[in-house]
Amino acid sequence: MPVRLMPVVAAALIDADGRVLLQRRPPGKQMADLWEFPGGKIEPGEAPEAALVRELHEELAITVDPAALVPLTFASAGLGERHLLLLLYVVRRWQGVPQALEATALAWVEPAAMRALAMPPADVPLVAMLERFLQIGG
Ligand SMILES: Nc1nc2c([nH]c(=O)n2[C@@H]2O[C@H](COP(=O)(O)OP(=O)(O)OP(=O)(O)O)[C@@H](O)[C@H]2O)c(=O)[nH]1
């Protein structure tokens, strides 16, 4: 059965205290009001890293060197009529102070507190993996 693949890139920005930046999706969008990792869809012909650098600039007004994007894990899940392939990167270096240009809120969250937030279903295993990764000093 053919699927319509939807490739999405997302970033776990980690600050000096080991907290993770999450943003809240605006009302009216798919998955409204859920907390998510900043990011978005890869456009046709775009490399994943270029897409993530672009999205982080559009959503947070920060500049990120593609070399600072460290692949961590991915999610693969049906999403309506499409199939989401969500690539999660860890980012520890960027320029600028993140601003909520598209989200309704930003929050720096302790890793253990992430799973208490309402997030899209595909993010649940990503959050578990990220928490373990940060626990072992990744
Ligand atoms: N950015 C992001 N998207 C996620 C996450 N988890 C998850 O299921 N998604 C889904 O991946 C898709 C990303 O689309 P988006 O709407 O953020 O992408 P975009 O910025 O390109 O938006 P647009 O369609 O308004 O141009 C949405 O269906 C969203 O619900 C996540 O943690 N971060």
The ligand as a MOL file (V3000), in Angstrom:
LIG
                    3D

  0  0  0     0  0            999 V3000
M  V30 BEGIN CTAB
M  V30 COUNTS 33 35 0 0 0
M  V30 BEGIN ATOM
M  V30 1 N 7.7230 20.7810 14.4980 0
M  V30 2 C 7.2270 19.6520 14.9790 0
M  V30 3 N 6.2580 18.9930 14.3010 0
M  V30 4 C 5.7860 17.8610 14.8490 0
M  V30 5 C 6.2750 17.3640 16.0730 0
M  V30 6 N 5.6090 16.2160 16.3610 0
M  V30 7 C 4.7340 15.9760 15.3500 0
M  V30 8 O 3.9560 15.0280 15.2570 0
M  V30 9 N 4.8410 16.9890 14.4310 0
M  V30 10 C 4.0180 17.0790 13.2370 0
M  V30 11 O 4.8240 17.3170 12.1080 0
M  V30 12 C 4.1690 18.2290 11.2370 0
M  V30 13 C 5.0340 19.4810 11.1520 0
M  V30 14 O 4.3510 20.4120 10.5010 0
M  V30 15 P 4.3500 21.9720 10.8400 0
M  V30 16 O 2.9550 22.4210 10.6910 0
M  V30 17 O 5.0620 22.2610 12.1330 0
M  V30 18 O 5.2680 22.3560 9.6780 0
M  V30 19 P 5.5500 23.6970 8.9590 0
M  V30 20 O 6.2080 24.6220 9.9390 0
M  V30 21 O 6.3000 23.2760 7.7380 0
M  V30 22 O 4.0810 24.2400 8.7490 0
M  V30 23 P 3.1190 24.6490 7.5820 0
M  V30 24 O 2.4640 23.3910 7.1110 0
M  V30 25 O 2.1880 25.5590 8.3240 0
M  V30 26 O 3.9860 25.3150 6.5620 0
M  V30 27 C 2.8240 18.5350 11.8330 0
M  V30 28 O 1.8640 17.6270 11.3350 0
M  V30 29 C 3.0890 18.2720 13.3070 0
M  V30 30 O 1.9410 17.9810 14.0360 0
M  V30 31 C 7.2810 18.0780 16.7760 0
M  V30 32 O 7.7440 17.7180 17.8700 0
M  V30 33 N 7.7200 19.2150 16.1850 0
M  V30 END ATOM
M  V30 BEGIN BOND
M  V30 1 1 1 2
M  V30 2 2 2 3
M  V30 3 1 2 33
M  V30 4 1 3 4
M  V30 5 2 4 5
M  V30 6 1 4 9
M  V30 7 1 5 6
M  V30 8 1 5 31
M  V30 9 1 6 7
M  V30 10 2 7 8
M  V30 11 1 7 9
M  V30 12 1 9 10
M  V30 13 1 10 11
M  V30 14 1 10 29
M  V30 15 1 11 12
M  V30 16 1 12 13
M  V30 17 1 12 27
M  V30 18 1 13 14
M  V30 19 1 14 15
M  V30 20 2 15 16
M  V30 21 1 15 17
M  V30 22 1 15 18
M  V30 23 1 18 19
M  V30 24 2 19 20
M  V30 25 1 19 21
M  V30 26 1 19 22
M  V30 27 1 22 23
M  V30 28 2 23 24
M  V30 29 1 23 25
M  V30 30 1 23 26
M  V30 31 1 27 28
M  V30 32 1 27 29
M  V30 33 1 29 30
M  V30 34 2 31 32
M  V30 35 1 31 33
M  V30 END BOND
M  V30 END CTAB
M  END
